[in-house]
């Protein structure tokens, strides 16, 4: 069982991911803003963070260094069609493929 933090302002998407991951016996939590994500990342101690780039209070790109510096493994999720943001996200954090 892994602990997974979902960071996305889309409540329906978060709930869907929680159900799917929960059925695979993962413990999940959701944050709908960067501020909530910072709090939960510290208290929830996730093994993995699923991070959207578009958050209401701060860009996921701005949150990414905080998560990486605190030892979290991060997977970027976005519906953004602009590839520049994806490339920028990849350049801000070490990647394990």
VEXKE-109227 format. One record per residue: residue in three letters; x, z, y of N, C-alpha, C in turn. Coordinates in steps of 0.05 Angstrom, whole numbers, padded with zeros to 5 digits, always signed. Example, Ala and Ser with C-alpha at 12.3 -4.5 7.8 and 13.67 -1.06 7.14 Angstrom:
2
ALA+00264+00156-00114+00246+00156-00090+00264+00156-00066 SER+00257+00142-00045+00273+00143-00021+00258+00157+00001 
//
This chain:
97
UNK+00017+00000-00024+00000+00000+00000+00018+00000+00025 UNK+00012-00018+00043+00026-00019+00069+00007-00011+00091 UNK+00018-00002+00113+00003+00005+00136+00007-00017+00156 UNK-00016-00029+00165-00015-00053+00182-00031-00048+00208 UNK-00018-00053+00230-00031-00050+00256-00037-00078+00266 UNK-00063-00083+00272-00072-00108+00283-00076-00105+00313 UNK-00063-00122+00328-00064-00121+00358-00077-00147+00368 UNK-00102-00145+00375-00116-00169+00384-00141-00160+00400 UNK-00148-00173+00421-00172-00165+00437-00198-00176+00425 UNK-00196-00192+00404-00219-00202+00390-00228-00182+00369 UNK-00249-00167+00375-00258-00146+00357-00267-00156+00330 UNK-00280-00180+00330-00290-00191+00305-00267-00199+00287 UNK-00246-00211+00299-00222-00219+00284-00209-00194+00272 UNK-00206-00173+00288-00194-00148+00278-00210-00137+00255 UNK-00236-00137+00258-00253-00126+00236-00250-00142+00211 UNK-00250-00168+00214-00247-00186+00191-00220-00181+00177 UNK-00199-00179+00192-00172-00174+00180-00172-00146+00167 UNK-00184-00126+00180-00185-00099+00168-00199-00100+00141 UNK-00221-00115+00139-00236-00116+00114-00219-00130+00092 UNK-00207-00153+00100-00191-00168+00080-00166-00152+00071 UNK-00152-00140+00090-00128-00124+00083-00136-00099+00069 UNK-00158-00087+00076-00168-00063+00063-00175-00068+00034 UNK-00186-00091+00029-00193-00098+00001-00168-00102-00016 UNK-00146-00107-00003-00120-00110-00017-00106-00083-00017 UNK-00120-00062-00010-00110-00034-00010-00089-00027+00011 UNK-00090-00042+00033-00073-00036+00055-00088-00018+00075 UNK-00073+00000+00087-00085+00017+00108-00082+00002+00134 UNK-00104+00000+00149-00104-00015+00174-00113+00001+00198 UNK-00104-00008+00221-00114+00002+00246-00114-00021+00266 UNK-00130-00019+00286-00132-00041+00306-00128-00030+00334 UNK-00115-00045+00350-00112-00040+00378-00121-00065+00393 UNK-00136-00061+00414-00148-00083+00429-00134-00089+00455 UNK-00112-00075+00460-00097-00079+00485-00068-00070+00479 UNK-00050-00078+00497-00022-00070+00494-00019-00040+00497 UNK-00034-00027+00515-00033+00002+00518-00040+00016+00492 UNK-00062+00008+00480-00071+00019+00455-00050+00014+00433 UNK-00038-00009+00433-00018-00016+00413+00007+00002+00415 UNK+00015+00008+00439+00038+00026+00443+00033+00053+00431 UNK+00009+00063+00436+00002+00090+00426+00000+00090+00396 UNK-00014+00070+00385-00017+00069+00355+00009+00063+00341 UNK+00026+00047+00353+00052+00040+00341+00068+00066+00337 UNK+00065+00084+00355+00080+00110+00353+00067+00129+00334 UNK+00040+00131+00335+00027+00151+00319+00019+00142+00291 UNK+00012+00116+00288+00003+00105+00263+00026+00097+00245 UNK+00049+00092+00256+00073+00085+00241+00069+00061+00222 UNK+00061+00038+00233+00056+00015+00215+00081+00003+00203 UNK+00077-00008+00179+00099-00023+00166+00100-00051+00177 UNK+00077-00060+00187+00075-00087+00197+00056-00087+00221 UNK+00062-00103+00241+00045-00107+00264+00037-00136+00266 UNK+00011-00142+00267+00001-00169+00272-00006-00170+00301 UNK+00009-00186+00316+00008-00185+00346-00002-00211+00357 UNK-00024-00209+00372-00034-00232+00388-00018-00234+00413 UNK-00014-00259+00423+00001-00262+00448-00016-00258+00473 UNK-00042-00262+00470-00060-00260+00493-00076-00234+00492 UNK-00067-00214+00507-00081-00188+00508-00091-00184+00537 UNK-00111-00167+00540-00124-00165+00567-00106-00151+00588 UNK-00089-00133+00579-00073-00118+00599-00044-00125+00601 UNK-00034-00141+00582-00006-00148+00582-00002-00170+00561 UNK+00016-00188+00566+00022-00208+00546+00035-00196+00521 UNK+00028-00207+00498+00040-00198+00474+00070-00202+00474 UNK+00080-00222+00490+00108-00227+00493+00122-00203+00507 UNK+00108-00191+00525+00119-00168+00539+00119-00143+00522 UNK+00100-00141+00503+00098-00119+00485+00118-00122+00462 UNK+00125-00146+00455+00142-00151+00432+00168-00136+00432 UNK+00183-00135+00454+00209-00120+00453+00205-00090+00446 UNK+00184-00078+00457+00178-00050+00451+00174-00046+00421 UNK+00159-00064+00409+00153-00061+00380+00179-00065+00363 UNK+00194-00085+00370+00219-00091+00355+00239-00069+00359 UNK+00242-00059+00384+00262-00038+00389+00254-00012+00374 UNK+00229-00009+00368+00220+00015+00353+00219+00010+00323 UNK+00231-00011+00314+00234-00016+00286+00211-00028+00271 UNK+00192-00039+00286+00168-00051+00273+00173-00080+00265 UNK+00164-00088+00242+00164-00116+00234+00139-00128+00247 UNK+00142-00151+00260+00120-00163+00276+00115-00192+00267 UNK+00090-00198+00263+00081-00225+00258+00064-00233+00283 UNK+00072-00255+00296+00058-00265+00319+00034-00281+00310 UNK+00011-00275+00322-00014-00291+00317-00023-00301+00345 UNK-00031-00326+00345-00043-00336+00370-00060-00361+00365 UNK-00080-00363+00381-00096-00388+00381-00087-00406+00403 UNK-00065-00398+00417-00054-00413+00439-00043-00439+00430 UNK-00051-00461+00443-00041-00487+00436-00014-00494+00448 UNK-00005-00477+00467+00020-00482+00481+00043-00473+00463 UNK+00058-00492+00452+00080-00486+00434+00103-00471+00449 UNK+00104-00473+00475+00125-00459+00490+00124-00429+00486 UNK+00099-00418+00485+00096-00390+00481+00106-00381+00453 UNK+00101-00397+00433+00110-00391+00406+00141-00392+00405 UNK+00153-00412+00417+00182-00414+00417+00194-00390+00432 UNK+00182-00383+00455+00191-00360+00470+00189-00334+00454 UNK+00167-00331+00439+00164-00307+00423+00186-00305+00402 UNK+00192-00327+00390+00213-00328+00369+00240-00322+00380 UNK+00245-00330+00405+00271-00325+00417+00275-00296+00426 UNK+00253-00281+00428+00255-00254+00437+00260-00233+00416 UNK+00258-00241+00391+00261-00222+00369+00275-00234+00346 UNK+00291-00218+00331+00303-00229+00307+00282-00237+00287 UNK+00287-00257+00272+00267-00267+00252+00278-00264+00224 UNK+00261-00257+00206+00267-00257+00178+00248-00277+00166 UNK+00259-00296+00153+00242-00317+00141+00245-00316+00110 
//
